[in-house]
Amino acid sequence: MTAPVRPLPTAMLLLVASLWLTPSARAEALDLTRASCSDFAAMNETDKTQLSLWLAGYFAGSAMRPLLDLDKITAAPAALTELCSKSPQLALVSAETRAVFIQAPTP
């Protein structure tokens, strides 16, 4: 049995479509390291959940950890919403948001 295909978040689809329809923008890439908490706050719940899953994979990959904590991923949209309400300009790819998914390394 194959896993169901999940749709891309609406905001991401609109962004990809706008890049696709603009000939001069075809060479550009979508840089999620520039996304901020205010971008996250503007998303609907489905998009927040899907972006949280992406962030979990991104942080796990950068830490070379092959496991994802499903409890943290499930709790992440609420945790990120709380963090982002305090710091709207905070980058979504930051040490603060990483801590939502992965404990900071011990020195």
Secondary structure by P-SEA (a helix, b strand, c coil): cccccccccaaaaaaaaaaaacccccccccccccccaaaaaaccaaaaaaaaaaaaaaaaaaaccccccaaaaaaaaaaaaaaaaaccccccccaaaaaaccccccc
